[in-house]
């Protein structure tokens, strides 16, 4: 009895505890997370180099008085104008009006282009009758439609939404059509073997297989819509972010024009990032749909 207890007392101090598995698994996860965050921080810092250089060159040109202040306002003046326009509500109200126009145009133009692209991609008959004329019409720039739209729609809200919707229809329809036409024939044969209905084919085959092309067309459509919106508001509008820039030019306050340029660029970047996030989520759904 004494021998057994002395042996146990002698051996037990040298037995090392078994490390938990969770700890061993957590280390690689933390390392991967740290590596990802480090890469993103580096990319973010690298992306700030060019804007900071341009800002420094801008301030240097103002200090050296290369141009008059009425032509090239100082960065501090632009920031002051941005804050004032934000506080008095001029910037937010005009931006909200522009975004509402953008939303309506995306709903009308994007929906029309999506349905048109699906119809041309699935039905050879519709493609034969519609696609040649659509190719011809799609070559016209938005600015070419404006004189005709003014005759039929006037210079009110209908003109702006119609012109922007036309800019959205073309990229969405073309990319949807091409995405459907690039679906492998083997997948279509499998759908025929399982006797998919039309809506089953659209949901289980067409949308997942052509989602990359459809979303690419949507991203192009959003960017075209935003650029066309600013152009139309610069041309004929009494509200919106484009009108705000025209108002600043008429008052010879180019700091307001620069504020409008900064807002347009910022909103464009935000829209693109949101669409990139949606595309990443869509790729996960595409893999689960098959």
C-alpha positions as CSV (number, residue, x, y, z in Angstrom):
1,X,0.0,0.0,0.0
2,X,2.8,2.4,0.9
3,X,4.7,1.4,-2.2
4,X,1.7,2.1,-4.5
5,X,1.0,5.5,-3.0
6,X,4.7,6.5,-3.1
7,X,4.8,5.4,-6.8
8,X,1.7,7.4,-7.6
9,X,3.1,10.4,-5.8
10,X,6.3,10.0,-7.7
11,X,4.8,9.7,-11.1
12,X,1.9,12.3,-10.9
13,X,4.1,15.4,-10.9
14,X,5.6,14.4,-14.2
15,X,2.2,13.9,-16.0
16,X,1.6,16.9,-18.3
17,X,-2.0,18.0,-18.8
18,X,-3.5,17.4,-22.3
19,X,-4.1,20.8,-24.0
20,X,-7.7,21.3,-25.1
21,X,-8.4,21.0,-28.8
22,X,-10.2,24.3,-28.9
23,X,-7.0,26.1,-28.1
24,X,-5.0,24.4,-30.9
25,X,-7.8,25.2,-33.4
26,X,-8.2,28.8,-32.3
27,X,-4.6,29.7,-33.0
28,X,-4.8,29.2,-36.8
29,X,-8.1,31.1,-36.9
30,X,-6.6,34.1,-35.1
31,X,-3.6,34.0,-37.4
32,X,-5.8,34.0,-40.5
33,X,-8.0,36.8,-39.1
34,X,-4.9,38.9,-38.3
35,X,-3.5,38.2,-41.8
36,X,-6.8,39.3,-43.4
37,X,-7.0,42.4,-41.4
38,X,-3.4,43.3,-42.1
39,X,-4.0,42.9,-45.8
40,X,-7.1,45.0,-45.8
41,X,-5.3,47.7,-43.7
42,X,-2.4,47.8,-46.2
43,X,-4.8,48.0,-49.2
44,X,-6.7,50.8,-47.5
45,X,-3.5,52.7,-46.8
46,X,-2.2,52.2,-50.3
47,X,-5.5,53.5,-51.7
48,X,-5.1,56.7,-49.7
49,X,-1.8,57.6,-51.3
50,X,-3.1,59.1,-54.5
51,X,-6.0,61.2,-52.9
52,X,-3.5,62.5,-50.3
53,X,-1.0,63.5,-53.1
54,X,-3.8,65.3,-55.0
55,X,-4.9,67.0,-51.8
56,X,-1.3,68.1,-51.1
57,X,-0.9,69.4,-54.7
58,X,-4.2,71.2,-54.5
59,X,-3.1,73.0,-51.2
60,X,0.3,73.8,-52.7
61,X,-1.3,75.3,-55.8
62,X,-3.5,77.5,-53.6
63,X,-0.6,78.6,-51.4
64,X,1.5,79.5,-54.5
65,X,-1.6,81.2,-56.0
66,X,-1.2,79.5,-59.3
67,X,-4.9,80.3,-60.0
68,X,-7.3,82.8,-58.5
69,X,-9.4,81.7,-55.5
70,X,-12.6,82.1,-57.6
71,X,-11.3,79.5,-60.0
72,X,-9.5,77.2,-57.5
73,X,-10.9,77.4,-54.0
74,X,-8.9,76.3,-51.1
75,X,-9.5,72.9,-49.5
76,X,-10.5,74.6,-46.2
77,X,-13.1,76.7,-48.0
78,X,-14.5,73.6,-49.7
79,X,-14.8,71.8,-46.4
80,X,-16.5,74.8,-44.9
81,X,-19.0,74.9,-47.7
82,X,-19.6,71.2,-47.3
83,X,-20.4,71.6,-43.6
84,X,-22.6,74.6,-44.2
85,X,-24.6,72.9,-47.0
86,X,-25.0,69.8,-44.8
87,X,-26.2,71.8,-41.8
88,X,-28.7,74.0,-43.6
89,X,-30.1,70.9,-45.4
90,X,-29.4,72.0,-49.0
91,X,-27.0,69.1,-49.6
92,X,-29.1,66.4,-48.0
93,X,-32.3,67.4,-49.6
94,X,-30.8,67.6,-53.1
95,X,-29.0,64.3,-52.6
96,X,-32.2,62.6,-51.4
97,X,-34.0,63.8,-54.6
98,X,-31.2,62.4,-56.8
99,X,-31.3,59.1,-55.0
100,X,-35.1,58.8,-55.3
101,X,-34.7,59.4,-59.1
102,X,-32.0,56.8,-59.2
103,X,-34.2,54.3,-57.4
104,X,-37.1,54.8,-59.7
105,X,-34.9,54.6,-62.8
106,X,-33.2,51.4,-61.6
107,X,-36.6,49.8,-60.8
108,X,-38.0,50.7,-64.2
109,X,-35.0,50.3,-66.4
110,X,-33.5,47.4,-64.5
111,X,-36.8,45.5,-64.4
112,X,-37.4,46.1,-68.1
113,X,-33.8,45.1,-69.1
114,X,-34.0,41.9,-66.9
115,X,-37.3,40.7,-68.4
116,X,-36.1,41.6,-71.9
117,X,-32.8,39.7,-71.4
118,X,-34.6,36.6,-70.1
119,X,-37.1,36.7,-72.9
120,X,-34.4,36.9,-75.6
121,X,-32.2,34.3,-73.9
122,X,-34.9,31.7,-73.4
123,X,-37.1,32.2,-76.5
124,X,-35.4,31.9,-79.9
125,X,-38.4,33.4,-81.5
126,X,-38.3,36.6,-79.4
127,X,-34.5,36.8,-80.0
128,X,-35.0,36.6,-83.7
129,X,-37.5,39.4,-83.8
130,X,-36.2,41.7,-81.0
131,X,-32.4,41.3,-80.7
132,X,-31.4,42.9,-84.1
133,X,-33.4,46.0,-83.4
134,X,-32.3,46.1,-79.8
135,X,-28.7,46.0,-80.9
136,X,-29.3,49.0,-83.1
137,X,-31.1,51.0,-80.5
138,X,-28.5,50.2,-77.8
139,X,-25.8,52.1,-79.8
140,X,-27.5,55.4,-79.1
141,X,-26.0,57.3,-76.2
142,X,-28.3,58.8,-73.5
143,X,-27.6,62.3,-74.7
144,X,-29.0,61.4,-78.1
145,X,-32.4,60.5,-76.6
146,X,-32.8,63.7,-74.7
147,X,-34.1,65.9,-77.5
148,X,-36.7,63.3,-78.5
149,X,-37.7,62.8,-74.8
150,X,-38.1,66.5,-74.3
151,X,-40.7,66.6,-77.2
152,X,-42.8,63.7,-75.7
153,X,-42.1,64.1,-71.9
154,X,-41.3,67.8,-71.5
155,X,-38.5,68.9,-69.2
156,X,-40.1,67.6,-65.9
157,X,-39.5,64.6,-63.8
158,X,-40.6,62.2,-66.6
159,X,-37.7,63.3,-68.8
160,X,-35.1,62.6,-66.1
161,X,-36.5,59.2,-65.1
162,X,-37.0,58.1,-68.8
163,X,-33.5,59.1,-69.8
164,X,-31.9,57.4,-66.8
165,X,-34.0,54.3,-67.3
166,X,-32.8,54.0,-70.9
167,X,-29.3,54.1,-69.7
168,X,-30.0,51.1,-67.4
169,X,-32.0,48.9,-69.8
170,X,-29.1,48.3,-72.2
171,X,-26.4,46.9,-69.9
172,X,-28.9,44.8,-67.8
173,X,-30.6,43.3,-70.9
174,X,-27.3,42.6,-72.7
175,X,-25.6,40.9,-69.8
176,X,-28.7,38.9,-68.8
177,X,-29.0,37.7,-72.4
178,X,-25.4,36.7,-72.6
179,X,-25.4,35.1,-69.2
180,X,-28.3,32.9,-70.3
181,X,-26.8,32.0,-73.7
182,X,-23.6,30.9,-71.9
183,X,-25.4,28.3,-69.9
184,X,-23.9,24.9,-70.8
185,X,-26.2,22.8,-72.9
186,X,-25.7,19.8,-70.6
187,X,-27.5,21.7,-67.8
188,X,-30.4,22.5,-70.1
189,X,-30.6,18.8,-71.0
190,X,-30.7,17.8,-67.3
191,X,-33.6,20.2,-66.8
192,X,-35.4,18.6,-69.7
193,X,-34.8,15.1,-68.3
194,X,-36.3,16.2,-64.9
195,X,-39.2,17.9,-66.7
196,X,-38.7,21.2,-65.0
197,X,-41.5,23.7,-65.5
198,X,-40.8,27.1,-66.9
199,X,-40.5,28.7,-63.4
200,X,-38.5,25.8,-62.1
201,X,-36.1,26.2,-65.0
202,X,-35.8,29.9,-64.3
203,X,-35.3,29.6,-60.5
204,X,-33.2,26.4,-60.4
205,X,-31.2,26.8,-63.6
206,X,-31.3,30.1,-65.3
207,X,-30.9,32.5,-62.4
208,X,-28.1,30.5,-60.6
209,X,-26.2,29.8,-63.9
210,X,-26.5,33.3,-65.3
211,X,-26.4,35.2,-62.0
212,X,-22.8,36.4,-62.6
213,X,-23.8,38.0,-65.9
214,X,-27.0,39.4,-64.5
215,X,-25.3,41.0,-61.6
216,X,-22.5,42.3,-63.8
217,X,-25.2,44.0,-65.9
218,X,-26.8,45.4,-62.8
219,X,-23.5,46.9,-61.6
220,X,-22.9,48.5,-65.0
221,X,-26.5,49.7,-65.0
222,X,-26.2,51.4,-61.6
223,X,-23.0,53.2,-62.6
224,X,-24.5,54.2,-65.9
225,X,-27.7,55.4,-64.1
226,X,-25.7,57.5,-61.6
227,X,-23.6,59.2,-64.3
228,X,-26.7,59.8,-66.5
229,X,-28.5,61.2,-63.5
230,X,-25.9,63.8,-62.9
231,X,-25.8,64.7,-66.6
232,X,-29.6,65.1,-66.9
233,X,-29.7,67.2,-63.7
234,X,-26.9,69.4,-65.1
235,X,-28.9,69.8,-68.3
236,X,-32.4,70.4,-67.1
237,X,-33.3,70.3,-63.5
238,X,-34.3,72.6,-60.6
239,X,-33.5,70.0,-57.9
240,X,-30.8,67.4,-57.3
241,X,-27.1,67.2,-56.8
242,X,-26.5,68.2,-60.4
243,X,-28.6,71.3,-60.0
244,X,-26.6,72.2,-56.9
245,X,-23.5,72.3,-59.0
246,X,-25.2,74.4,-61.7
247,X,-26.4,76.8,-58.9
248,X,-22.8,77.1,-57.6
249,X,-21.4,77.8,-61.1
250,X,-24.0,80.5,-61.7
251,X,-23.1,82.2,-58.4
252,X,-19.4,81.8,-59.3
253,X,-18.9,79.8,-56.1
254,X,-16.8,77.0,-57.4
255,X,-16.4,75.6,-53.9
256,X,-20.0,74.4,-54.2
257,X,-19.2,72.8,-57.5
258,X,-16.3,71.0,-55.9
259,X,-18.5,69.8,-53.1
260,X,-20.9,68.4,-55.6
261,X,-18.1,66.6,-57.3
262,X,-16.9,65.1,-54.0
263,X,-20.4,63.9,-53.2
264,X,-20.9,62.4,-56.6
265,X,-17.6,60.5,-56.3
266,X,-18.4,59.3,-52.8
267,X,-21.8,58.1,-53.6
268,X,-20.5,56.2,-56.6
269,X,-17.9,54.5,-54.5
270,X,-20.5,53.5,-51.9
271,X,-22.8,52.1,-54.5
272,X,-20.0,50.1,-56.0
273,X,-19.0,48.7,-52.7
274,X,-22.5,47.7,-51.8
275,X,-22.9,45.9,-55.2
276,X,-19.6,44.2,-54.6
277,X,-20.8,42.9,-51.2
278,X,-24.1,41.8,-52.8
279,X,-22.1,40.0,-55.5
280,X,-20.1,38.1,-52.9
281,X,-23.3,37.0,-51.2
282,X,-24.8,36.0,-54.5
283,X,-21.9,33.7,-55.3
284,X,-22.7,31.8,-52.1
285,X,-26.3,31.5,-53.1
286,X,-25.3,30.4,-56.6
287,X,-23.3,27.5,-55.2
288,X,-26.2,26.4,-52.9
289,X,-28.7,26.6,-55.7
290,X,-27.4,23.6,-57.7
